[in-house]
Amino acid sequence: MNCKILVCLVAGILVSSGCGDEPQLPSISAESGYGRIAVYGDTRTNHGDHRNVVAAIMRENPEVVFHTGDLVDNGLEEDQWVVFDDITGRLRERAEFFPAIGNHERNSRLYFDHFELPNNERWYSVEREGIDFIILDSCEGIEAGSRQYRWLENELQGGGSDFTAVLFHHPPYSTGPHGEDEMNLRETVVPLFEEHRVSAVFNGHDHIYERSFKGGVHYVVAGGGGAPLYEQERDSEYSQKFLSIHHYCMISAEGDSMVVTAIDTLGNVFDRFSVRAGR
């Protein structure tokens, strides 16, 4: 199926839809805003930009925040966690905070001391707002037959919600400057995502916003949390939208659809897509 980008302005909101046969986006009620679940990542440097992103997220009054990794520049440096705490402290007091570990965490004990996470704290799952969230450790590798792979397979088979979102640091699909599919995830976990009809996958690593679509799955690089922004380095037949911009995403389950809204630090919506339950 050939996909085309459709961009239109509706009631002041920029809507970008990747494929012509996607369902029409449901309306988001004023009461719920853009949802109560936020996703952002790559906040390791440029602390002023990180503060702006956090301030924008707090205006959404989220109940849950997911981070796609690279929280700090060097996870072994305790003073960097002090800065991170200063920037995110009020947000984490108000909302649950669930990170994925990135390569800049350097497998540091300080990362694990900072958070109380389910399972083994490297890969875990939570259900929030009718969405199953699966968080993986792409730094360790997820080869077929590995402990993490077997755990992931079991989670995907046993999920009880209409929607499943998967988060980890390294993107399988990105046109940013890092090596394409750096961790060989297209050969390992991507077939599982397609088989089990995952609703969306959120990554970081490249400091960009990019939405790709492959095998019925949306892949979102949400790496604009504060680190220096990157430019696009190559083309991809799967890429549907690319921006070098500081941003965050909000997620909501609205009836039979999961809606993802991408927003910049000024509150401008620059992308939005939906995934229908049981697609």
C-alpha positions as CSV (number, residue, x, y, z in Angstrom):
1,M,0.0,0.0,0.0
2,N,1.4,3.4,-1.0
3,C,1.0,6.0,1.8
4,K,0.8,9.8,1.2
5,I,1.1,12.6,3.8
6,L,-2.1,14.5,4.2
7,V,-1.8,17.8,6.1
8,C,-4.7,20.0,6.9
9,L,-5.6,22.7,9.4
10,V,-8.8,22.0,11.4
11,A,-9.9,24.4,14.1
12,G,-6.3,25.6,14.5
13,I,-4.8,22.2,14.9
14,L,-2.3,20.8,12.4
15,V,-3.3,17.2,11.6
16,S,-1.1,14.9,9.6
17,S,-2.3,11.5,8.5
18,G,0.0,9.0,6.9
19,C,-2.4,6.9,4.9
20,G,-5.6,7.7,3.1
21,D,-7.5,4.7,4.6
22,E,-6.8,5.6,8.3
23,P,-9.9,6.3,10.3
24,Q,-11.0,9.9,10.9
25,L,-9.6,11.2,14.1
26,P,-12.1,11.3,17.0
27,S,-12.6,14.6,18.7
28,I,-10.8,15.2,22.0
29,S,-13.0,16.7,24.7
30,A,-12.1,20.0,26.3
31,E,-12.3,18.3,29.7
32,S,-9.7,15.7,28.8
33,G,-7.4,18.0,26.8
34,Y,-5.0,15.8,24.8
35,G,-5.0,13.0,27.3
36,R,-3.3,12.4,30.6
37,I,-0.3,10.4,29.4
38,A,2.9,12.2,28.3
39,V,5.9,10.7,26.4
40,Y,9.2,12.5,25.9
41,G,12.9,11.7,25.9
42,D,16.6,12.7,25.4
43,T,16.9,15.3,28.0
44,R,20.6,14.9,28.8
45,T,21.9,18.4,28.0
46,N,20.6,21.9,27.2
47,H,18.9,22.2,30.5
48,G,17.0,25.3,29.6
49,D,15.3,23.5,26.7
50,H,14.5,20.6,29.0
51,R,12.9,23.0,31.5
52,N,10.7,24.4,28.7
53,V,9.6,20.9,27.7
54,V,8.8,20.0,31.3
55,A,6.9,23.3,31.8
56,A,4.8,22.6,28.6
57,I,4.1,19.0,29.8
58,M,2.9,20.3,33.2
59,R,0.4,22.5,31.5
60,E,-1.3,19.3,30.3
61,N,-1.7,18.2,33.9
62,P,-0.6,14.6,33.1
63,E,-1.1,11.7,35.4
64,V,1.6,9.5,33.8
65,V,4.8,10.4,32.1
66,F,7.0,8.0,30.1
67,H,10.6,8.9,29.1
68,T,12.3,7.2,26.2
69,G,15.9,7.3,27.6
70,D,19.0,9.4,27.9
71,L,17.8,11.2,30.9
72,V,21.3,12.6,31.6
73,D,24.5,12.9,29.7
74,N,26.5,10.6,31.9
75,G,24.6,8.4,34.3
76,L,27.7,7.8,36.3
77,E,27.9,11.5,37.4
78,E,25.8,12.2,40.5
79,D,25.7,15.9,39.9
80,Q,23.9,15.4,36.6
81,W,21.1,13.6,38.5
82,V,20.8,16.6,40.8
83,V,20.1,18.8,37.8
84,F,17.7,16.3,36.4
85,D,15.8,16.2,39.8
86,D,15.7,19.9,39.9
87,I,14.1,20.1,36.5
88,T,11.7,17.2,36.8
89,G,11.0,17.3,40.5
90,R,7.6,19.0,40.5
91,L,6.5,17.0,37.5
92,R,7.4,13.7,39.2
93,E,5.5,14.8,42.3
94,R,2.4,15.2,40.3
95,A,2.6,12.3,37.9
96,E,3.9,8.8,37.8
97,F,7.2,8.6,36.0
98,F,8.3,5.6,34.0
99,P,11.6,5.8,32.1
100,A,13.3,3.5,29.6
101,I,17.1,3.2,30.1
102,G,19.2,4.8,27.4
103,N,22.9,4.4,26.4
104,H,23.8,7.7,28.2
105,E,22.6,6.2,31.5
106,R,25.7,3.9,31.2
107,N,24.0,1.2,33.1
108,S,24.7,3.2,36.3
109,R,23.4,2.2,39.7
110,L,22.4,5.9,40.0
111,Y,19.7,5.3,37.4
112,F,18.3,2.3,39.3
113,D,18.6,4.1,42.7
114,H,16.5,7.0,41.2
115,F,13.4,5.0,40.4
116,E,11.2,2.3,41.8
117,L,10.1,0.4,38.7
118,P,8.3,-2.9,38.2
119,N,9.8,-6.3,37.3
120,N,13.6,-6.1,37.1
121,E,13.5,-2.3,36.4
122,R,15.2,-2.9,33.0
123,W,12.1,-4.2,31.2
124,Y,8.6,-4.0,32.7
125,S,5.0,-3.3,31.9
126,V,2.2,-1.1,33.3
127,E,-1.5,-0.6,32.3
128,R,-2.7,3.0,32.4
129,E,-5.9,4.5,30.9
130,G,-6.8,1.3,29.1
131,I,-3.4,1.0,27.4
132,D,-0.8,-1.6,28.0
133,F,2.6,0.0,28.1
134,I,5.7,-2.2,27.6
135,I,9.1,-0.7,28.4
136,L,12.2,-2.4,27.1
137,D,16.0,-2.2,27.5
138,S,17.4,-1.8,24.0
139,C,20.9,-1.2,25.3
140,E,21.1,-4.8,26.5
141,G,19.9,-6.3,23.2
142,I,16.7,-8.3,22.6
143,E,17.9,-11.3,20.6
144,A,15.4,-14.0,19.9
145,G,15.6,-16.5,22.7
146,S,17.0,-14.0,25.2
147,R,15.3,-13.5,28.6
148,Q,14.0,-10.1,27.5
149,Y,12.7,-11.5,24.2
150,R,10.9,-14.3,25.9
151,W,9.4,-11.9,28.4
152,L,8.3,-9.5,25.7
153,E,6.7,-12.4,23.7
154,N,4.8,-13.4,26.8
155,E,3.6,-9.8,27.5
156,L,2.4,-9.4,24.0
157,Q,0.5,-12.6,24.1
158,G,-1.1,-11.9,27.5
159,G,-2.1,-8.2,27.1
160,G,-5.7,-7.6,28.1
161,S,-6.2,-4.0,26.8
162,D,-7.4,-2.9,23.4
163,F,-4.1,-0.9,22.8
164,T,-0.5,-1.7,23.3
165,A,2.3,0.9,23.3
166,V,6.0,-0.2,23.5
167,L,8.8,2.2,24.6
168,F,12.6,1.8,24.4
169,H,15.5,4.0,23.5
170,H,16.9,2.9,20.1
171,P,14.6,3.4,17.1
172,P,14.1,0.6,14.5
173,Y,13.0,3.3,12.0
174,S,14.6,6.8,11.9
175,T,16.2,9.1,9.4
176,G,18.3,10.9,12.0
177,P,22.1,10.8,12.2
178,H,22.5,7.5,14.1
179,G,23.1,4.3,12.2
180,E,19.9,3.0,10.6
181,D,18.4,0.3,12.9
182,E,21.6,0.5,15.1
183,M,20.5,-2.4,17.4
184,N,19.2,-4.7,14.6
185,L,15.7,-4.5,16.0
186,R,14.0,-5.0,12.7
187,E,15.2,-8.5,12.7
188,T,14.2,-9.3,16.3
189,V,11.3,-7.4,17.9
190,V,9.7,-5.7,14.9
191,P,8.2,-9.0,13.7
192,L,6.7,-9.5,17.1
193,F,5.2,-6.0,17.0
194,E,3.6,-6.7,13.6
195,E,2.3,-10.2,14.7
196,H,0.7,-8.9,17.8
197,R,-0.7,-5.7,16.3
198,V,1.1,-3.3,18.6
199,S,-0.6,0.1,18.4
200,A,2.5,2.3,18.5
201,V,6.2,2.2,19.4
202,F,8.0,5.2,21.0
203,N,11.8,5.7,20.9
204,G,14.4,8.3,21.5
205,H,18.2,8.3,20.7
206,D,17.8,10.7,17.7
207,H,16.9,14.2,18.9
208,I,14.0,14.7,16.5
209,Y,10.3,14.1,16.1
210,E,9.6,11.4,13.4
211,R,6.6,9.3,12.7
212,S,7.1,6.2,10.5
213,F,4.6,3.5,9.5
214,K,5.5,-0.1,8.7
215,G,3.6,-3.4,8.8
216,G,0.6,-1.8,10.4
217,V,2.6,-0.3,13.3
218,H,3.3,3.4,14.0
219,Y,6.9,4.2,15.1
220,V,7.5,7.5,16.8
221,V,10.9,9.0,17.6
222,A,10.1,11.4,20.5
223,G,13.7,12.5,21.2
224,G,13.1,16.3,21.4
225,G,13.2,16.6,25.2
226,G,16.1,19.1,25.5
227,A,19.3,17.6,24.0
228,P,20.7,19.3,20.9
229,L,18.4,18.8,17.9
230,Y,19.5,16.7,14.9
231,E,18.8,17.1,11.2
232,Q,17.5,14.5,8.8
233,E,20.3,12.5,7.2
234,R,18.5,10.2,4.7
235,D,15.2,9.3,3.1
236,S,13.0,6.4,4.1
237,E,9.9,4.9,2.4
238,Y,8.4,4.4,5.9
239,S,8.9,8.0,7.2
240,Q,5.7,10.1,7.2
241,K,6.6,13.2,9.2
242,F,10.0,14.6,10.3
243,L,10.7,17.7,12.4
244,S,13.8,18.9,14.2
245,I,11.9,20.4,17.2
246,H,11.7,20.2,21.0
247,H,8.4,18.5,21.8
248,Y,6.4,15.9,23.8
249,C,3.6,13.6,22.9
250,M,0.2,13.1,24.7
251,I,-1.7,9.9,24.5
252,S,-5.4,9.2,25.1
253,A,-7.8,6.3,24.6
254,E,-10.9,7.8,23.0
255,G,-13.6,5.2,22.5
256,D,-12.3,2.7,20.0
257,S,-9.2,4.7,19.1
258,M,-5.9,5.5,20.7
259,V,-4.9,9.1,19.8
260,V,-1.3,10.4,19.8
261,T,-0.8,14.2,19.7
262,A,2.6,15.8,19.2
263,I,3.1,19.3,20.7
264,D,5.9,21.8,20.8
265,T,7.0,23.8,23.8
266,L,4.6,26.7,22.8
267,G,1.6,24.4,22.9
268,N,1.3,24.1,19.1
269,V,0.0,20.8,17.8
270,F,2.2,19.8,14.8
271,D,1.1,16.1,14.4
272,R,-1.6,13.8,15.4
273,F,-2.6,10.3,14.5
274,S,-4.9,7.6,15.8
275,V,-4.9,3.8,16.0
276,R,-8.2,1.9,16.0
277,A,-8.8,-1.0,18.4
278,G,-8.7,-4.4,16.8
279,R,-7.2,-3.0,13.6
